[in-house]
Amino acid sequence: MSSRPRIEGYAIVSREGMIAKSDGSFPEELKIPADQQFYQESLDRASAVANGRHSAEGGPKEKGRKRILVTRRVQRIVHDADNPNVILWNPATAPFDEAWQKLNADDGILAVVGGTDVFGLFLSIGYDAFFLSRAQASVPRGRPVFPGVGHGVAAEEPLKQHGLVLKETRMLDPVSETVVEEWVPK
Ligand SMILES: NC(=O)c1ccc[n+]([C@@H]2O[C@H](COP(=O)([O-])OP(=O)(O)OC[C@H]3O[C@@H](n4cnc5c(N)ncnc54)[C@H](OP(=O)(O)O)[C@@H]3O)[C@@H](O)[C@H]2O)c1
């Protein structure tokens, strides 16, 4: 248990910076096996995950992971009645550090996995790294990776505005030309 974890963001975006369609569903075009593998392996290295109500990672390990579920449905930070690994946190009523203490996770990485508002929320709390996977697929309208992205505003713009710079770009899948960019504080 530590004062603050290393905070890492993980998202895959369309050419236009979208993470989901307008109806909130995950686009088939963004299901890239090499990215899914990178994502799941990254979560395996994390001590905990943070997400909104519709953005848990899925898969057999989901239930066993320590998790901060961001929600407006609670006032105080409480454990999920159905899963003691999960705490419910309303950022309007309590600071992040309090949520992290309550989670009682090991030292290490908190993986932030969305959606839009949760990615945006952690821009202010501070990312130690943001892994932005970029697919070549087009999802022109929908839910952007950060609030304000789209309509000419690129996916990386909010990262730059919050002082992050591109550290490196790695090829994840040469066939679909999917890459992952690592953005880090200057
Ligand atoms: N491509 C990608 O990398 C990626 C990443 C993540 C998600 N997605 C996709 O995006 C879609 C889900 O998007 P979504 O916009 O519905 O996101 P979401 O963040 O998963 O869910 C929204 C809900 O989370 C809670 N929430 C979010 N921000 C909050 C805040 N600042 N304060 C308090 N509560 C907050 C609220 O829950 P309450 O209603 O409980 O208050 C809100 O209704 C899914 O299809 C998912 O698969 C894609």
The ligand as an SDF file (V2000), in Angstrom:
LIG
                    3D

 48 52  0  0  0  0  0  0  0  0999 V2000
  -11.0310    1.9490  -27.4120 N   0  0  0  0  0  0  0  0  0  0  0  0
  -10.7070    1.9580  -26.1410 C   0  0  0  0  0  0  0  0  0  0  0  0
   -9.5290    1.9330  -25.7730 O   0  0  0  0  0  0  0  0  0  0  0  0
  -11.7750    2.0270  -25.0780 C   0  0  0  0  0  0  0  0  0  0  0  0
  -11.4340    2.3120  -23.7610 C   0  0  0  0  0  0  0  0  0  0  0  0
  -12.4480    2.4110  -22.8220 C   0  0  0  0  0  0  0  0  0  0  0  0
  -13.7630    2.2210  -23.1950 C   0  0  0  0  0  0  0  0  0  0  0  0
  -14.0500    1.9310  -24.4830 N   0  0  0  0  0  0  0  0  0  0  0  0
  -15.4450    1.7400  -24.8950 C   0  0  0  0  0  0  0  0  0  0  0  0
  -16.1600    2.9220  -24.6200 O   0  0  0  0  0  0  0  0  0  0  0  0
  -17.5050    2.5750  -24.2840 C   0  0  0  0  0  0  0  0  0  0  0  0
  -17.8690    3.1120  -22.8860 C   0  0  0  0  0  0  0  0  0  0  0  0
  -17.7660    4.4680  -22.8710 O   0  0  0  0  0  0  0  0  0  0  0  0
  -18.5030    5.3920  -21.7940 P   0  0  0  0  0  0  0  0  0  0  0  0
  -18.3890    6.7790  -22.2720 O   0  0  0  0  0  0  0  0  0  0  0  0
  -19.8500    4.8270  -21.4880 O   0  0  0  0  0  0  0  0  0  0  0  0
  -17.5630    5.3110  -20.5510 O   0  0  0  0  0  0  0  0  0  0  0  0
  -17.4600    4.8110  -19.0620 P   0  0  0  0  0  0  0  0  0  0  0  0
  -16.5540    5.7950  -18.4480 O   0  0  0  0  0  0  0  0  0  0  0  0
  -17.0740    3.4090  -19.0070 O   0  0  0  0  0  0  0  0  0  0  0  0
  -18.8890    4.8860  -18.4090 O   0  0  0  0  0  0  0  0  0  0  0  0
  -19.5170    6.0760  -18.1000 C   0  0  0  0  0  0  0  0  0  0  0  0
  -19.9790    6.0000  -16.6610 C   0  0  0  0  0  0  0  0  0  0  0  0
  -18.8470    5.9970  -15.7990 O   0  0  0  0  0  0  0  0  0  0  0  0
  -19.0790    6.8590  -14.6820 C   0  0  0  0  0  0  0  0  0  0  0  0
  -18.2120    8.0340  -14.7940 N   0  0  0  0  0  0  0  0  0  0  0  0
  -17.4420    8.3930  -15.8590 C   0  0  0  0  0  0  0  0  0  0  0  0
  -16.7690    9.5260  -15.5640 N   0  0  0  0  0  0  0  0  0  0  0  0
  -17.1260    9.8820  -14.3160 C   0  0  0  0  0  0  0  0  0  0  0  0
  -16.7650   10.9670  -13.4580 C   0  0  0  0  0  0  0  0  0  0  0  0
  -15.8890   11.9190  -13.8330 N   0  0  0  0  0  0  0  0  0  0  0  0
  -17.3360   11.0340  -12.2530 N   0  0  0  0  0  0  0  0  0  0  0  0
  -18.1980   10.0810  -11.8430 C   0  0  0  0  0  0  0  0  0  0  0  0
  -18.5730    9.0260  -12.6130 N   0  0  0  0  0  0  0  0  0  0  0  0
  -18.0480    8.9370  -13.8220 C   0  0  0  0  0  0  0  0  0  0  0  0
  -20.5320    7.1930  -14.7400 C   0  0  0  0  0  0  0  0  0  0  0  0
  -21.1580    6.0870  -14.1030 O   0  0  0  0  0  0  0  0  0  0  0  0
  -22.5070    6.1420  -13.2480 P   0  0  0  0  0  0  0  0  0  0  0  0
  -23.5930    6.1270  -14.2540 O   0  0  0  0  0  0  0  0  0  0  0  0
  -22.4300    4.9120  -12.4220 O   0  0  0  0  0  0  0  0  0  0  0  0
  -22.4710    7.4040  -12.4250 O   0  0  0  0  0  0  0  0  0  0  0  0
  -20.8110    7.1760  -16.2290 C   0  0  0  0  0  0  0  0  0  0  0  0
  -22.1880    6.9740  -16.5160 O   0  0  0  0  0  0  0  0  0  0  0  0
  -17.5620    1.0480  -24.2990 C   0  0  0  0  0  0  0  0  0  0  0  0
  -17.9670    0.5960  -25.5650 O   0  0  0  0  0  0  0  0  0  0  0  0
  -16.1290    0.6680  -24.0810 C   0  0  0  0  0  0  0  0  0  0  0  0
  -15.8390   -0.6240  -24.5830 O   0  0  0  0  0  0  0  0  0  0  0  0
  -13.0900    1.8350  -25.4360 C   0  0  0  0  0  0  0  0  0  0  0  0
  1  2  1  0
  2  3  2  0
  2  4  1  0
  4  5  1  0
  4 48  2  0
  5  6  2  0
  6  7  1  0
  7  8  2  0
  8  9  1  0
  8 48  1  0
  9 10  1  0
  9 46  1  0
 10 11  1  0
 11 12  1  0
 11 44  1  0
 12 13  1  0
 13 14  1  0
 14 15  2  0
 14 16  1  0
 14 17  1  0
 17 18  1  0
 18 19  2  0
 18 20  1  0
 18 21  1  0
 21 22  1  0
 22 23  1  0
 23 24  1  0
 23 42  1  0
 24 25  1  0
 25 26  1  0
 25 36  1  0
 26 27  1  0
 26 35  1  0
 27 28  2  0
 28 29  1  0
 29 30  1  0
 29 35  2  0
 30 31  1  0
 30 32  2  0
 32 33  1  0
 33 34  2  0
 34 35  1  0
 36 37  1  0
 36 42  1  0
 37 38  1  0
 38 39  2  0
 38 40  1  0
 38 41  1  0
 42 43  1  0
 44 45  1  0
 44 46  1  0
 46 47  1  0
M  CHG  2   8   1  16  -1
M  END
$$$$
